[in-house]
Amino acid sequence: MLKNLFWNTQQRRLRTLWRLVAQSVLLMALSSCLSAAFLLPGMVLGTLEPQIQEATLRLANLVMFPATLLSVWLAGYFLDRRRFSDFGMRLNWDWALDLGAGLALGALLMAAIFLVERAAGWVTVTGTLRADTFGGNFPVALFFSLLLYLAVGIYEELLFRGYFLRNLAEGLHLPGLGSRGALLLSWGLTSAVFGLAHALNPNASLISTINIAFAGIFLGLGYVLSGNMALPIGLHITWNFFQGTVFGFPVSGGAAATSFFVIEQGGPTLWTGGAFGPEAGLLGILAMLAGLLLIVFWVRWRYKRVAFQETLAEYTPRVQQSPLVEEPLT
């Protein structure tokens, strides 16, 4: 009886709750070790200048990228009993095409927000080529800003959508819900967790947390419709990069340290999101709603139909899969 609480004898692996707990613990351990190794040479010994220390702290966020990839790969192989590609990371030309669409969509939506605010007089451009780190060296600061948003877009999507959503969908695949119900419920629950994960960000509020949870729905739509992570990863990368590094808006509460445009934010906080950034305002919500429609249109054009990938809630034992052949998207 006790064994059944932890072990799924039919699937021959840990049950969903314990897989999620184990992967989370592994992620925290890996990120802590990598952070300590990254910061120790300069931060602990106090040998770096304050400005370089700030840049080092920002770059330390990059450790979440290898920590997440490694923890998902290890948990996938040893706990989930599946390949890394089964988390929506089938890297081929079709995947690259969806990635390009996501990149274009994120840039387009954030540009629309900026243009609307500029036309309404809610944002004023006061300068260009801002670099508050790396001694004001804009090209170097730009490179590391791009690197950071690439890392964040990949590891947050792989973690929240690729690993959490898929595992939770399989765990909720019960007779009363079925595949579709389990997928939709896990999509909603992981989006709520995504919102809560940003609740302690600078300038966060109840509204920003709810809006970020809606952003989880927005980002996850491409995954539940296509079964791969390309659309949400591309969308996440350019949404953040254009929001902060191009247009100078705060990104999820954090002020932009590097940006092409230096702006002064005005206008009603209800619409602009104020110090948290567009994600906490109505303009951000409207952009996400438009993005949801555009994702549906893209999926319809690419795959000739729009349907939830219910197989994301259905576990196929690894012994039944060929390690050399990927199943085509349906």
DRENZA-740838 format. One record per residue: residue in three letters; residue number from 1; x, y, z of N, C-alpha, C in turn. Coordinates in steps of 0.02 Angstrom, whole numbers, plus 50000, padded with zeros to 5 digits. Layout:
BEGIN
     r     k     n.u     n.v     n.w    ca.u    ca.v    ca.w     c.u     c.v     c.w
   ALA   NUM       X       Y       Z       X       Y       Z       X       Y       Z
...
//
This chain:
BEGIN
     r     k     n.u     n.v     n.w    ca.u    ca.v    ca.w     c.u     c.v     c.w
   MET     1   50042   49940   50000   50000   50000   50000   50044   50063   50000
   LEU     2   50094   50064   50044   50138   50122   50048   50177   50131   49983
   LYS     3   50197   50074   49953   50235   50078   49891   50194   50111   49836
   ASN     4   50128   50100   49835   50085   50129   49783   50081   50205   49788
   LEU     5   50095   50232   49847   50094   50305   49854   50152   50337   49817
   PHE     6   50206   50300   49808   50266   50326   49777   50279   50298   49707
   TRP     7   50257   50237   49695   50278   50201   49635   50219   50181   49593
   ASN     8   50221   50197   49528   50170   50176   49480   50193   50110   49450
   THR     9   50163   50055   49473   50186   49989   49450   50173   49978   49376
   GLN    10   50119   50008   49350   50103   49998   49280   50154   50033   49235
   GLN    11   50173   50094   49254   50221   50132   49214   50294   50120   49236
   ARG    12   50302   50087   49293   50368   50070   49319   50411   50132   49330
   ARG    13   50382   50181   49363   50418   50243   49380   50384   50277   49438
   LEU    14   50417   50327   49468   50387   50365   49523   50323   50399   49499
   ARG    15   50278   50410   49545   50217   50447   49529   50232   50521   49517
   THR    16   50185   50555   49487   50196   50623   49463   50221   50670   49518
   LEU    17   50189   50670   49576   50208   50716   49630   50282   50708   49647
   TRP    18   50304   50647   49654   50373   50635   49675   50423   50649   49619
   ARG    19   50402   50641   49557   50446   50661   49502   50456   50736   49502
   LEU    20   50402   50773   49512   50407   50846   49513   50448   50870   49572
   VAL    21   50439   50839   49630   50478   50858   49689   50552   50843   49678
   ALA    22   50566   50783   49651   50636   50763   49641   50671   50808   49591
   GLN    23   50636   50826   49537   50667   50870   49487   50679   50939   49517
   SER    24   50632   50964   49556   50640   51030   49587   50698   51032   49635
   VAL    25   50705   50979   49676   50761   50976   49723   50827   50972   49684
   LEU    26   50829   50932   49632   50888   50927   49591   50907   50994   49559
   LEU    27   50856   51030   49536   50868   51096   49506   50897   51144   49557
   MET    28   50869   51146   49616   50894   51191   49668   50966   51174   49687
   ALA    29   50981   51109   49692   51049   51088   49710   51098   51108   49655
   LEU    30   51081   51095   49593   51126   51112   49538   51136   51188   49532
   SER    31   51082   51226   49537   51088   51299   49530   51127   51329   49588
   SER    32   51119   51301   49648   51157   51326   49706   51232   51313   49697
   CYS    33   51248   51253   49675   51319   51236   49664   51350   51279   49610
   LEU    34   51315   51288   49554   51341   51328   49499   51346   51401   49518
   SER    35   51297   51427   49556   51299   51497   49578   51359   51509   49624
   ALA    36   51370   51462   49670   51427   51470   49716   51493   51470   49677
   ALA    37   51498   51425   49629   51559   51422   49589   51569   51485   49547
   PHE    38   51514   51513   49523   51517   51572   49480   51536   51634   49520
   LEU    39   51509   51640   49581   51519   51701   49620   51581   51700   49663
   LEU    40   51605   51641   49680   51659   51635   49729   51722   51674   49712
   PRO    41   51747   51672   49650   51811   51705   49636   51811   51779   49652
   GLY    42   51757   51815   49637   51759   51888   49647   51715   51913   49703
   MET    43   51654   51884   49708   51605   51913   49754   51622   51897   49827
   VAL    44   51640   51835   49841   51653   51816   49910   51716   51849   49936
   LEU    45   51768   51853   49893   51831   51883   49914   51830   51959   49910
   GLY    46   51778   51987   49879   51771   52059   49875   51824   52093   49834
   THR    47   51847   52061   49781   51902   52088   49741   51878   52127   49680
   LEU    48   51811   52129   49668   51786   52162   49609   51758   52231   49626
   GLU    49   51761   52276   49579   51731   52342   49588   51655   52335   49594
   PRO    50   51621   52381   49630   51548   52375   49640   51510   52369   49574
   GLN    51   51529   52407   49523   51492   52404   49460   51499   52335   49427
   ILE    52   51560   52307   49430   51572   52241   49402   51537   52188   49445
   GLN    53   51534   52200   49511   51498   52153   49554   51424   52150   49533
   GLU    54   51394   52208   49518   51324   52208   49497   51315   52169   49432
   ALA    55   51360   52178   49385   51357   52141   49323   51365   52066   49336
   THR    56   51410   52049   49383   51420   51979   49399   51358   51947   49428
   LEU    57   51323   51984   49471   51261   51959   49499   51209   51948   49445
   ARG    58   51205   51993   49396   51158   51985   49342   51176   51922   49301
   LEU    59   51240   51914   49288   51261   51857   49248   51252   51791   49285
   ALA    60   51252   51795   49352   51242   51734   49390   51174   51702   49376
   ASN    61   51126   51743   49352   51061   51715   49332   51068   51665   49276
   LEU    62   51122   51669   49239   51133   51624   49183   51143   51552   49206
   VAL    63   51161   51542   49269   51172   51474   49292   51108   51433   49291
   MET    64   51051   51466   49292   50987   51429   49289   50979   51393   49223
   PHE    65   51013   51418   49171   51008   51386   49106   51039   51315   49106
   PRO    66   51104   51308   49122   51130   51240   49124   51099   51198   49179
   ALA    67   51082   51229   49236   51052   51190   49291   50985   51161   49270
   THR    68   50945   51200   49235   50879   51176   49213   50886   51122   49160
   LEU    69   50928   51134   49110   50937   51084   49058   50962   51018   49087
   LEU    70   51011   51022   49131   51039   50961   49160   50988   50925   49205
   SER    71   50952   50964   49245   50904   50933   49291   50846   50901   49252
   VAL    72   50823   50933   49198   50769   50904   49158   50794   50842   49121
   TRP    73   50855   50845   49096   50882   50786   49061   50890   50727   49109
   LEU    74   50918   50739   49169   50928   50686   49217   50861   50659   49243
   ALA    75   50815   50705   49260   50750   50683   49284   50712   50647   49229
   GLY    76   50718   50671   49168   50684   50638   49112   50709   50567   49102
   TYR    77   50774   50558   49105   50802   50492   49092   50791   50443   49150
   PHE    78   50803   50466   49211   50801   50420   49268   50733   50417   49302
   LEU    79   50694   50471   49301   50630   50472   49335   50571   50464   49287
   ASP    80   50572   50504   49234   50516   50502   49186   50520   50443   49138
   ARG    81   50582   50418   49128   50594   50364   49081   50575   50385   49010
   ARG    82   50602   50443   48990   50590   50468   48922   50651   50507   48898
   ARG    83   50652   50519   48833   50706   50557   48802   50696   50632   48811
   PHE    84   50751   50669   48807   50748   50742   48813   50704   50772   48759
   SER    85   50705   50743   48699   50665   50769   48643   50590   50763   48657
   ASP    86   50571   50718   48703   50500   50710   48718   50471   50768   48757
   PHE    87   50514   50813   48780   50490   50873   48814   50478   50930   48764
   GLY    88   50469   50913   48701   50456   50963   48650   50518   50993   48620
   MET    89   50575   50960   48630   50639   50986   48605   50664   50944   48546
   ARG    90   50621   50935   48496   50640   50899   48435   50673   50950   48388
   LEU    91   50739   50953   48389   50775   51005   48353   50784   50985   48280
   ASN    92   50741   51012   48237   50746   50999   48165   50723   51063   48129
   TRP    93   50717   51060   48062   50699   51119   48024   50628   51143   48039
   ASP    94   50582   51096   48050   50513   51115   48068   50513   51151   48135
   TRP    95   50553   51126   48182   50559   51158   48248   50587   51229   48240
   ALA    96   50637   51235   48196   50669   51301   48185   50619   51350   48154
   LEU    97   50575   51326   48111   50525   51369   48080   50476   51396   48132
   ASP    98   50454   51353   48177   50410   51376   48231   50447   51424   48278
   LEU    99   50512   51411   48290   50551   51456   48331   50554   51525   48300
   GLY   100   50565   51528   48234   50567   51592   48200   50501   51629   48205
   ALA   101   50446   51592   48200   50380   51624   48207   50371   51653   48277
   GLY   102   50392   51615   48327   50387   51640   48395   50430   51702   48407
   LEU   103   50491   51702   48379   50535   51760   48386   50503   51822   48353
   ALA   104   50475   51813   48294   50444   51869   48258   50383   51895   48296
   LEU   105   50344   51849   48324   50283   51869   48359   50298   51908   48422
   GLY   106   50347   51886   48461   50365   51922   48522   50388   51993   48507
   ALA   107   50429   52001   48455   50453   52067   48435   50395   52111   48411
   LEU   108   50351   52083   48371   50294   52120   48343   50248   52146   48398
   LEU   109   50232   52103   48446   50185   52122   48499   50214   52176   48544
   MET   110   50278   52170   48561   50308   52221   48604   50317   52287   48567
   ALA   111   50332   52284   48502   50336   52345   48463   50269   52380   48460
   ALA   112   50216   52341   48455   50148   52370   48454   50133   52406   48520
   ILE   113   50152   52376   48576   50142   52408   48641   50179   52475   48644
   PHE   114   50242   52474   48622   50282   52535   48624   50252   52590   48580
   LEU   115   50231   52572   48520   50203   52622   48474   50137   52651   48500
   VAL   116   50096   52609   48531   50033   52634   48559   50048   52683   48616
   GLU   117   50094   52664   48660   50110   52709   48716   50142   52774   48691
   ARG   118   50183   52769   48640   50215   52829   48612   50162   52874   48581
   ALA   119   50115   52845   48544   50062   52885   48512   50017   52917   48563
   ALA   120   50006   52883   48620   49963   52910   48673   49999   52960   48717
   GLY   121   50065   52968   48707   50103   53014   48748   50120   52987   48817
   TRP   122   50116   52921   48825   50128   52890   48890   50202   52872   48900
   VAL   123   50241   52873   48847   50312   52858   48853   50351   52909   48812
   THR   124   50405   52933   48841   50447   52983   48808   50518   52955   48802
   VAL   125   50546   52959   48742   50615   52937   48731   50662   52994   48751
   THR   126   50705   52981   48801   50750   53033   48827   50823   53022   48807
   GLY   127   50837   52964   48777   50906   52950   48757   50911   52884   48721
   THR   128   50971   52865   48704   50982   52802   48669   51045   52768   48695
   LEU   129   51051   52704   48680   51110   52663   48695   51131   52667   48768
   ARG   130   51087   52645   48811   51101   52645   48883   51136   52581   48903
   ALA   131   51189   52588   48944   51225   52531   48971   51247   52547   49042
   ASP   132   51212   52520   49091   51228   52534   49161   51277   52483   49190
   THR   133   51298   52435   49150   51345   52385   49173   51405   52383   49126
   PHE   134   51456   52346   49145   51517   52338   49104   51548   52405   49085
   GLY   135   51547   52450   49134   51580   52515   49124   51550   52557   49070
   GLY   136   51486   52546   49054   51453   52585   49002   51469   52562   48932
   ASN   137   51502   52505   48924   51519   52478   48858   51457   52446   48829
   PHE   138   51423   52482   48784   51358   52459   48758   51362   52393   48720
   PRO   139   51410   52383   48674   51412   52319   48638   51420   52259   48683
   VAL   140   51462   52265   48735   51472   52209   48782   51409   52199   48823
   ALA   141   51380   52254   48848   51318   52248   48887   51262   52219   48845
   LEU   142   51258   52238   48781   51207   52212   48736   51215   52136   48727
   PHE   143   51277   52115   48718   51290   52043   48708   51266   52002   48768
   PHE   144   51283   52025   48828   51264   51987   48887   51189   51993   48902
   SER   145   51158   52048   48882   51085   52055   48889   51050   52005   48843
   LEU   146   51073   52000   48781   51045   51951   48734   51056   51880   48760
   LEU   147   51115   51867   48786   51130   51801   48812   51084   51783   48870
   LEU   148   51071   51832   48913   51027   51821   48971   50957   51805   48949
   TYR   149   50929   51844   48901   50860   51832   48881   50853   51768   48840
   LEU   150   50905   51749   48804   50904   51684   48771   50900   51628   48823
   ALA   151   50942   51634   48874   50943   51583   48927   50876   51579   48963
   VAL   152   50849   51637   48983   50786   51639   49020   50729   51611   48978
   GLY   153   50726   51630   48914   50672   51606   48871   50673   51531   48864
   ILE   154   50733   51502   48860   50738   51430   48851   50724   51393   48916
   TYR   155   50758   51414   48971   50751   51373   49032   50683   51380   49065
   GLU   156   50652   51440   49063   50586   51447   49093   50533   51408   49055
   GLU   157   50537   51408   48989   50489   51371   48950   50499   51295   48957
   LEU   158   50562   51274   48955   50576   51202   48963   50552   51178   49031
   LEU   159   50561   51219   49083   50542   51199   49150   50467   51200   49160
   PHE   160   50435   51257   49147   50364   51265   49163   50318   51230   49113
   ARG   161   50333   51236   49049   50291   51204   48999   50316   51134   48983
   GLY   162   50380   51128   48965   50405   51063   48944   50402   51010   48997
   TYR   163   50427   51026   49058   50430   50974   49110   50369   50974   49155
   PHE   164   50354   51031   49186   50299   51033   49234   50232   51018   49201
   LEU   165   50217   51052   49146   50152   51043   49114   50141   50971   49091
   ARG   166   50192   50943   49059   50184   50875   49032   50176   50824   49088
   ASN   167   50218   50830   49139   50213   50782   49195   50147   50788   49232
   LEU   168   50125   50849   49243   50062   50859   49278   50003   50834   49236
   ALA   169   50006   50843   49171   49953   50818   49127   49948   50742   49131
   GLU   170   50006   50709   49133   50005   50636   49139   49977   50614   49206
   GLY   171   49995   50651   49259   49970   50634   49326   49896   50645   49334
   LEU   172   49869   50695   49298   49797   50711   49303   49755   50672   49253
   HIS   173   49788   50630   49214   49752   50590   49164   49712   50535   49199
   LEU   174   49655   50556   49226   49611   50512   49264   49547   50499   49225
   PRO   175   49511   50446   49242   49450   50429   49205   49400   50486   49198
   GLY   176   49394   50528   49251   49345   50582   49248   49366   50640   49204
   LEU   177   49430   50647   49191   49455   50703   49152   49472   50684   49080
   GLY   178   49504   50628   49071   49526   50609   49005   49588   50648   48985
   SER   179   49612   50636   48926   49674   50667   48902   49666   50743   48895
   ARG   180   49612   50765   48863   49603   50836   48851   49594   50874   48916
   GLY   181   49552   50848   48960   49540   50882   49024   49603   50887   49065
   ALA   182   49643   50833   49065   49706   50834   49103   49754   50886   49074
   LEU   183   49757   50890   49008   49802   50937   48975   49781   51009   48991
   LEU   184   49717   51024   48985   49693   51091   48998   49702   51111   49071
   LEU   185   49689   51065   49116   49696   51080   49187   49770   51092   49205
   SER   186   49814   51051   49178   49885   51060   49193   49911   51125   49162
   TRP   187   49885   51143   49104   49903   51207   49072   49884   51265   49118
   GLY   188   49824   51263   49147   49802   51315   49192   49841   51316   49257
   LEU   189   49854   51258   49286   49889   51254   49350   49962   51276   49344
   THR   190   49995   51254   49292   50065   51275   49283   50070   51349   49267
   SER   191   50020   51376   49234   50019   51449   49222   50012   51487   49287
   ALA   192   49970   51461   49333   49963   51492   49399   50029   51490   49437
   VAL   193   50064   51433   49434   50129   51427   49467   50179   51476   49436
   PHE   194   50175   51484   49369   50218   51531   49334   50207   51602   49361
   GLY   195   50143   51620   49372   50128   51686   49400   50155   51693   49471
   LEU   196   50146   51642   49512   50170   51644   49581   50247   51647   49584
   ALA   197   50280   51617   49536   50353   51618   49534   50380   51689   49524
   HIS   198   50337   51734   49498   50358   51804   49488   50327   51851   49540
   ALA   199   50295   51822   49591   50259   51864   49639   50306   51904   49684
   LEU   200   50368   51882   49692   50416   51917   49734   50463   51961   49694
   ASN   201   50451   51969   49630   50491   52014   49588   50485   52086   49612
   PRO   202   50534   52128   49597   50528   52199   49614   50464   52229   49584
   ASN   203   50431   52271   49623   50371   52308   49601   50312   52262   49585
   ALA   204   50315   52199   49609   50260   52152   49596   50199   52170   49638
   SER   205   50140   52150   49613   50077   52161   49648   50031   52103   49632
   LEU   206   49972   52104   49661   49923   52052   49646   49905   52054   49572
   ILE   207   49898   52113   49544   49880   52120   49474   49935   52092   49429
   SER   208   49998   52109   49445   50053   52084   49403   50058   52009   49407
   THR   209   50045   51980   49466   50047   51907   49474   49993   51873   49432
   ILE   210   49933   51902   49433   49878   51874   49392   49894   51881   49318
   ASN   211   49922   51938   49299   49939   51949   49229   49994   51902   49205
   ILE   212   50044   51889   49249   50097   51842   49230   50069   51771   49224
   ALA   213   50020   51755   49266   49988   51690   49259   49953   51685   49191
   PHE   214   49921   51740   49170   49891   51741   49103   49944   51735   49049
   ALA   215   50003   51765   49062   50058   51758   49015   50079   51685   49008
   GLY   216   50071   51646   49062   50084   51575   49059   50036   51540   49011
   ILE   217   49973   51561   49011   49924   51535   48963   49945   51554   48893
   PHE   218   49963   51616   48884   49985   51643   48820   50045   51605   48793
   LEU   219   50096   51596   48834   50157   51562   48813   50145   51487   48801
   GLY   220   50100   51458   48840   50089   51386   48836   50046   51365   48777
   LEU   221   50010   51411   48746   49963   51392   48693   50000   51358   48635
   GLY   222   50056   51385   48615   50093   51355   48560   50115   51284   48575
   TYR   223   50130   51270   48638   50151   51203   48659   50093   51153   48657
   VAL   224   50036   51172   48686   49980   51125   48689   49948   51114   48621
   LEU   225   49960   51160   48573   49932   51152   48505   49980   51116   48458
   SER   226   50045   51124   48469   50094   51095   48423   50131   51036   48452
   GLY   227   50136   51033   48518   50173   50979   48550   50248   50991   48553
   ASN   228   50272   51049   48530   50343   51065   48535   50353   51133   48568
   MET   229   50415   51144   48591   50430   51203   48631   50453   51263   48590
   ALA   230   50458   51256   48524   50488   51308   48483   50449   51374   48487
   LEU   231   50384   51372   48477   50344   51434   48479   50350   51470   48546
   PRO   232   50338   51436   48603   50343   51473   48666   50414   51497   48682
   ILE   233   50465   51459   48663   50533   51482   48676   50549   51545   48636
   GLY   234   50534   51544   48571   50547   51602   48530   50508   51663   48553
   LEU   235   50445   51653   48569   50402   51707   48593   50428   51737   48658
   HIS   236   50448   51694   48704   50473   51717   48769   50537   51758   48761
   ILE   237   50582   51735   48718   50646   51769   48709   50637   51841   48684
   THR   238   50601   51849   48629   50595   51917   48601   50546   51961   48638
   TRP   239   50496   51932   48670   50451   51972   48713   50492   52007   48766
   ASN   240   50535   51971   48801   50578   52000   48853   50632   52046   48824
   PHE   241   50665   52023   48770   50721   52061   48743   50697   52129   48715
   PHE   242   50643   52129   48677   50618   52192   48649   50587   52235   48704
   GLN   243   50557   52204   48753   50528   52242   48808   50582   52281   48846
   GLY   244   50636   52248   48864   50687   52280   48904   50744   52310   48864
   THR   245   50778   52268   48824   50840   52290   48792   50828   52335   48732
   VAL   246   50773   52327   48697   50759   52371   48640   50723   52434   48662
   PHE   247   50665   52426   48695   50622   52484   48710   50631   52513   48779
   GLY   248   50670   52481   48823   50685   52510   48888   50632   52504   48941
   PHE   249   50581   52462   48929   50530   52450   48980   50559   52406   49036
   PRO   250   50531   52410   49096   50549   52360   49147   50525   52291   49123
   VAL   251   50563   52239   49141   50545   52170   49123   50526   52133   49186
   SER   252   50462   52119   49192   50436   52083   49252   50459   52115   49316
   GLY   253   50459   52182   49318   50476   52219   49378   50547   52242   49382
   GLY   254   50592   52215   49342   50662   52235   49344   50677   52289   49293
   ALA   255   50709   52343   49315   50725   52398   49270   50777   52376   49218
   ALA   256   50771   52402   49158   50817   52385   49105   50884   52418   49117
   ALA   257   50938   52377   49121   51005   52404   49131   51039   52419   49065
   THR   258   51015   52388   49011   51042   52398   48944   50984   52407   48896
   SER   259   50985   52459   48856   50930   52469   48809   50949   52516   48753
   PHE   260   50920   52504   48694   50930   52549   48637   50896   52616   48649
   PHE   261   50836   52614   48680   50800   52676   48695   50799   52685   48771
   VAL   262   50812   52747   48793   50804   52765   48863   50738   52803   48867
   ILE   263   50692   52778   48909   50625   52807   48909   50606   52833   48978
   GLU   264   50558   52877   48978   50525   52901   49039   50453   52879   49035
   GLN   265   50433   52837   49083   50365   52809   49081   50315   52855   49114
   GLY   266   50260   52867   49079   50205   52906   49107   50140   52868   49094
   GLY   267   50085   52905   49094   50022   52874   49078   49992   52835   49136
   PRO   268   49930   52812   49129   49896   52776   49182   49926   52706   49194
   THR   269   49943   52693   49256   49973   52628   49273   49928   52570   49254
   LEU   270   49863   52580   49258   49816   52527   49239   49829   52503   49168
   TRP   271   49849   52548   49124   49861   52530   49055   49934   52512   49041
   THR   272   49981   52547   49073   50052   52537   49057   50086   52485   49100
   GLY   273   50059   52472   49160   50091   52426   49206   50140   52460   49253
   GLY   274   50154   52524   49240   50197   52562   49285   50267   52534   49292
   ALA   275   50290   52531   49355   50359   52510   49368   50370   52436   49356
   PHE   276   50318   52396   49352   50326   52324   49338   50337   52311   49264
   GLY   277   50311   52357   49222   50318   52347   49150   50252   52330   49118
   PRO   278   50250   52327   49052   50188   52315   49015   50150   52252   49034
   GLU   279   50184   52202   49061   50151   52140   49079   50098   52150   49133
   ALA   280   50104   52204   49172   50057   52217   49226   50001   52265   49205
   GLY   281   50000   52285   49141   49950   52333   49118   49902   52303   49068
   LEU   282   49848   52341   49054   49798   52317   49007   49826   52312   48936
   LEU   283   49874   52355   48919   49904   52350   48853   49939   52282   48844
   GLY   284   49972   52260   48897   50004   52194   48895   49953   52139   48885
   ILE   285   49897   52143   48920   49844   52092   48914   49816   52092   48843
   LEU   286   49804   52152   48815   49777   52156   48747   49826   52127   48696
   ALA   287   49891   52140   48707   49942   52113   48663   49942   52036   48667
   MET   288   49935   52010   48727   49933   51937   48735   49871   51907   48702
   LEU   289   49815   51941   48708   49754   51916   48675   49763   51914   48599
   ALA   290   49793   51968   48572   49807   51968   48501   49857   51912   48483
   GLY   291   49906   51902   48527   49954   51849   48516   49923   51780   48516
   LEU   292   49874   51769   48559   49839   51704   48560   49807   51690   48493
   LEU   293   49775   51740   48465   49743   51732   48399   49794   51718   48345
   LEU   294   49850   51754   48346   49901   51745   48296   49934   51676   48301
   ILE   295   49941   51650   48362   49967   51583   48371   49920   51532   48340
   VAL   296   49855   51541   48351   49806   51495   48322   49810   51497   48246
   PHE   297   49814   51557   48218   49820   51563   48144   49883   51529   48119
   TRP   298   49938   51538   48155   50001   51508   48133   49996   51431   48135
   VAL   299   49969   51404   48189   49963   51331   48195   49917   51305   48140
   ARG   300   49864   51341   48127   49817   51320   48074   49852   51318   48006
   TRP   301   49895   51368   47993   49931   51370   47929   49984   51317   47925
   ARG   302   50020   51305   47982   50076   51258   47982   50052   51185   47982
   TYR   303   50003   51170   48023   49983   51100   48033   49915   51083   48003
   LYS   304   49885   51132   47969   49822   51122   47932   49762   51108   47978
   ARG   305   49772   51111   48041   49716   51104   48088   49736   51131   48156
   VAL   306   49688   51148   48197   49700   51172   48265   49670   51122   48313
   ALA   307   49711   51089   48351   49687   51039   48398   49736   51032   48455
   PHE   308   49711   51019   48515   49755   51008   48572   49791   50941   48564
   GLN   309   49856   50942   48579   49897   50882   48574   49886   50840   48637
   GLU   310   49832   50800   48636   49812   50761   48695   49864   50708   48713
   THR   311   49908   50690   48666   49960   50642   48682   50008   50667   48734
   LEU   312   50009   50734   48746   50052   50761   48799   50031   50736   48867
   ALA   313   49969   50713   48874   49943   50687   48937   49947   50611   48940
   GLU   314   49976   50580   48889   49977   50507   48885   50050   50483   48885
   TYR   315   50066   50440   48932   50135   50417   48939   50147   50355   48896
   THR   316   50201   50358   48857   50223   50300   48818   50289   50276   48847
   PRO   317   50291   50214   48874   50353   50189   48904   50411   50193   48855
   ARG   318   50470   50207   48881   50528   50215   48839   50545   50152   48800
   VAL   319   50529   50094   48828   50546   50032   48794   50507   50024   48729
   GLN   320   50452   50062   48721   50413   50058   48660   50433   50110   48609
   GLN   321   50484   50149   48624   50505   50202   48579   50571   50184   48546
   SER   322   50580   50202   48485   50644   50193   48452   50689   50253   48468
   PRO   323   50750   50242   48489   50794   50299   48505   50817   50336   48443
   LEU   324   50804   50309   48384   50828   50339   48322   50773   50374   48281
   VAL   325   50710   50359   48297   50656   50385   48255   50610   50428   48298
   GLU   326   50598   50490   48276   50552   50535   48309   50482   50527   48279
   GLU   327   50432   50528   48322   50364   50525   48297   50345   50592   48268
   PRO   328   50313   50595   48209   50293   50659   48181   50237   50691   48220
   LEU   329   50234   50757   48219   50179   50792   48252   50115   50779   48214
   THR   330   50061   50773   48251   49996   50762   48219   49948   50817   48237
//
